[in-house]
Amino acid sequence: MPIYVFTCSEHGVFDVFQNMNDEHKAVCPICKKEANRIYYPPQLKCKDSNVGYTASELYDNLAKEGHGSKDWRQYAD
């Protein structure tokens, strides 16, 4: 079951296990007020390479592992 991250304006960040088909709403476990979900970009993997969150990270990580050169970064923008 996936973990979703929520934040309470008073008590900070907390995790909730929810089914992927759920509505993805939560209340703070301390004050019981409605919490806001925090969205993160996916962390991608390409075989054994760490692809990263941004195009720049992608090009840097692939270059570090010998799959290309950092000159690829010019195409990231």
C-alpha positions as CSV (number, residue, x, y, z in Angstrom):
1,M,0.0,0.0,0.0
2,P,1.5,3.4,-0.9
3,I,2.6,6.0,1.6
4,Y,1.3,9.5,1.1
5,V,2.8,12.6,2.7
6,F,0.6,15.3,4.4
7,T,1.3,18.4,6.4
8,C,-0.5,20.1,9.2
9,S,0.0,23.9,9.6
10,E,0.5,23.4,13.3
11,H,2.2,20.1,13.7
12,G,4.2,19.5,10.5
13,V,4.6,16.6,8.2
14,F,3.3,13.1,8.6
15,D,2.8,10.0,6.5
16,V,-0.4,8.0,5.8
17,F,-0.8,4.6,4.2
18,Q,-3.7,4.7,1.8
19,N,-5.0,2.6,-1.1
20,M,-4.3,4.1,-4.5
21,N,-8.0,4.3,-5.1
22,D,-8.7,6.3,-2.0
23,E,-9.6,10.0,-2.0
24,H,-6.2,10.9,-0.5
25,K,-7.4,13.2,2.3
26,A,-6.2,13.1,5.9
27,V,-6.5,14.7,9.2
28,C,-3.6,15.6,11.6
29,P,-3.2,12.7,14.1
30,I,-2.6,15.3,16.9
31,C,-5.2,18.1,16.3
32,K,-7.6,16.3,14.0
33,K,-7.7,19.3,11.5
34,E,-7.7,18.6,7.8
35,A,-4.2,18.3,6.4
36,N,-2.8,19.2,3.0
37,R,-1.2,16.6,0.8
38,I,2.4,17.2,-0.3
39,Y,3.3,16.2,-3.9
40,Y,6.7,15.1,-4.9
41,P,8.0,14.4,-8.4
42,P,8.8,10.7,-9.0
43,Q,12.3,9.5,-8.5
44,L,13.0,7.5,-11.6
45,K,15.5,4.7,-12.2
46,C,16.9,3.5,-15.5
47,K,18.4,0.0,-15.0
48,D,21.0,0.7,-12.4
49,S,21.3,4.4,-13.1
50,N,19.8,7.0,-10.8
51,V,17.9,9.2,-13.2
52,G,16.9,12.0,-10.8
53,Y,14.2,14.6,-10.4
54,T,15.3,17.1,-13.1
55,A,16.7,17.0,-16.6
56,S,20.0,18.4,-15.2
57,E,20.2,15.5,-12.7
58,L,19.4,13.1,-15.5
59,Y,22.2,14.2,-17.7
60,D,24.7,14.5,-14.8
61,N,23.9,11.0,-13.5
62,L,24.0,9.4,-16.9
63,A,27.4,11.1,-17.6
64,K,28.8,9.9,-14.3
65,E,28.0,6.4,-15.2
66,G,29.5,6.6,-18.7
67,H,26.2,6.7,-20.6
68,G,26.8,10.1,-22.2
69,S,28.5,13.4,-21.6
70,K,27.6,16.5,-19.6
71,D,27.3,18.3,-22.9
72,W,23.8,16.8,-23.1
73,R,22.7,19.4,-20.6
74,Q,22.4,21.9,-23.4
75,Y,19.3,20.0,-24.4
76,A,17.8,20.1,-20.9
77,D,16.4,23.6,-21.2
